[in-house]
Amino acid sequence: MAKNDPPLDTDSLHVLAEDLRVLTGKLRRRLREEAHLGDFTPSQIQVLGLLEREGPATVTELARAHGMRPQSMGETLSVLKAAGLVSGAPDPNDGRQTVLTLTPAFRKKIKASRAAREDWLFRTIQTRFSAAEQKQLATGVELLKRLIDS
């Protein structure tokens, strides 16, 4: 749409919003497939993501961040510990608490997973889009960044 084009009508904007929501969900699922991280529940994935983004945390902190009881978070964490993804150490400030972190092996797996997803995106963009479409996609990414930052 050129700068002088009229804006979309309300109905068209609603359709655009719905299409964008559906497509982002499909893209997220496809990227998850390409990640090859295994079969984890959404709450387990959220905990792993939080530990990666925010760093070490206690069970109580993780439970609060996810709006659940510490006992429920403990169940989620026991699965992640058993899988070798999370490890715990005594909290230096409160010996009754355990500080949880991602294991070095899982950090390597995250790095490899990101590389696999980026490789899939790169190959797909390179092989399925013309040069003009690649430029359009780059513009679309910039617009999505603005959408997210709003």
N, C-alpha and C positions, 0 to 999 in steps of 0.2 A: 504494500500500500504506500503510495507516494505521500509526501507531506500535505498536499492539498486535497487528498481523498477524504470524503466524509467519514466520520467514525461509524463503526458497526452499530446497528440497532440493538436494543436491549435483548431481544430473543437470540440474535446471532452471538452476542457476547456470552449469554448463558450456555449456548451450544459449545462455543469455544472453550469456556471454563470447564465444562464437562469433558470434552475431548481431551483437554490438557491433563485433567485429573486421571482419566482412564489410561492415557498414554504413559504418564509418569509411573503409574502402578505397574504397567506391563514392562516398562524399561527396568524398573527396580527388580521385578521378578526375573527378567532375563539376565540381568547382571548378577543376581544371586546364583542362577544356574551356572554361569560362567566362572563363578568364584570357587566352586568345588570345595567349600568349607565343611560340608557334611549336613546332616539333618538336625537342625537345632530349632527349638521353638522360638517364636518371636521374642518372648521375654528373655531367653538365653542370649539371643543375638543383641538385644538392647543392652544387656549387662556387659557383654563383651565390648560393644561399641563405647559404652560409657567409660569402662576401664581404660580403653585405648585412648579416648579423647581427653578424659579428665585426670587420668593417672590413678594411683592406688587409692583404695577406699575401704571402709569397714562395711560389714553386712548391714548395719543400721543406716549408714549413709546411702548405700545402694537401694535399700528398701524404701527409704524416704524419697529418693529420686524417682522411683518407679511407682510410688503410691501403693505400696503393699506392706504387709506385716513382715518383720524380720524373719519369722519362722518360714514364711513362704519363700522369701529370698534365700534362706538357708537351703531349702530344697533345690532351688534353681542352681545355686552355687555348688552343691554336692555333685550334681551331674557334670558341671564344668570342671570341677577338680578331678573327678574320676576319669574324665577324658584327657587330662593333662593340659588343660587350657589355662587354668587359673591356679595360683598357689597362694598360700597365706603365711604370714609371719606375725609374731606378737606386736601389738601396737606399742611403740616406745613410750607413749604418753599415758596409756591405759592398758595394763597387762591383761585385763579381762577381755579386751577386744582383739580381733585379728584384722590385720591390714591385708587386703587382697590385691594381687597384681596379676597381669597376664604373664604367662611363662615365656621365656626366651624362644622356645620352640614354636609357640603359637604366634609370637610376633613375626617370626620368619614366615609362617604360613599366611599371615595377613598380608605381608609384603608380596609374597608370591601370588596370592589371590588378587590383589590390586593389579599386579602386572598382567595377569590373565584377563581380567576384565578390560583393562586399557588396550591390551593386544586385540581382543575381540572387537572393541569399538574401532580401533585404528584400521584393522583389516576390513571390517564391514563398511566403514566410511570410504575407504580407499577403493574398494571393489564394486560397491553398489551405487555410488553417487558420482555424477559427472563433476568436473571442476566447478562449474557454475553452482551446482547443488551443494558442493562442499562449502563454497563461499556463503550460500544462503544459510546453511547449517551453522556456520561460524557466527553469522549475524543473529540467528535464532538463539544461540547459546548466550550471546551478549544480552539479548532481550530477557532471557530467563534469569540471568544474574540480576538484572534490574528488578524483575518481578520478585525474586527472593529477598532482595535488599530493601524492598518497600515496607 
